[in-house]
């Protein structure tokens, strides 16, 4: 039977690992999002259609959503380790 302190340490180390790997993936995604926005001409809001504006919005929000997802997974791992004995 492990102590709760040991579980917490392992959870924190695992969460830090997941967070670092997830945030380092942002460097891989960022150039792709930038080229996507340039190819879709997202900077020219007056001349693109409403559907293209929506696609630009979804493409632009992908990086913040990735960061929120990674943070949620890391924090969820810590909370699960605390809740389960």
C-alpha positions in Angstrom: 0.0 0.0 0.0 1.5 3.3 -1.1 1.2 6.4 0.9 -0.9 9.2 -0.4 2.3 11.4 -0.5 3.9 9.0 -2.9 0.9 9.0 -5.2 0.9 12.8 -5.1 4.6 13.0 -6.1 4.1 10.6 -9.0 1.0 12.5 -10.1 2.8 15.8 -10.1 5.8 14.4 -12.0 3.5 12.8 -14.6 1.4 16.0 -14.9 4.6 18.1 -15.5 5.7 15.6 -18.2 2.4 15.7 -20.0 2.3 19.5 -19.7 5.8 20.0 -21.1 5.3 17.5 -24.0 1.9 19.2 -24.8 3.2 22.7 -24.7 6.2 21.7 -26.8 3.8 20.5 -29.5 2.6 24.1 -29.8 5.9 24.9 -31.6 5.0 22.3 -34.1 1.4 23.5 -34.7 2.1 27.2 -34.8 3.7 27.4 -38.3 0.9 25.3 -39.7 -1.8 27.6 -38.2 0.1 30.6 -39.5 0.3 29.2 -43.0 -3.4 28.2 -42.8 -4.4 31.7 -41.9 -2.3 33.2 -44.7 -3.6 30.7 -47.3 -7.3 31.4 -46.3 -6.6 35.2 -46.4 -8.0 35.6 -42.9 -6.5 39.1 -42.5 -8.8 40.5 -45.2 -12.1 40.4 -43.4 -14.0 42.6 -45.8 -13.5 40.5 -48.9 -13.9 36.9 -47.6 -17.2 35.1 -47.2 -18.9 34.4 -43.9 -18.1 30.7 -44.1 -14.4 31.5 -44.6 -14.5 33.8 -41.6 -15.9 30.9 -39.5 -13.2 28.6 -40.8 -10.6 31.3 -39.9 -12.1 31.6 -36.4 -11.8 27.8 -35.9 -8.3 27.7 -37.2 -7.2 30.7 -35.0 -8.7 29.2 -31.8 -6.9 25.9 -32.2 -3.7 26.8 -30.4 -5.5 28.2 -27.3 -7.8 25.2 -27.2 -4.7 22.9 -27.4 -3.2 24.7 -24.4 -6.4 24.4 -22.4 -6.8 20.7 -23.3 -3.2 19.9 -22.2 -3.6 21.9 -19.0 -6.9 20.1 -18.3 -5.4 16.7 -18.9 -2.4 17.4 -16.6 -4.6 18.8 -13.8 -7.1 15.9 -14.2 -4.3 13.4 -13.8 -3.3 15.0 -10.5 -6.9 15.1 -9.2 -7.5 11.5 -10.2 -4.4 10.4 -8.3 -5.5 12.3 -5.2 -9.1 10.9 -5.4 -8.0 7.2 -5.9 -6.2 5.6 -3.1 
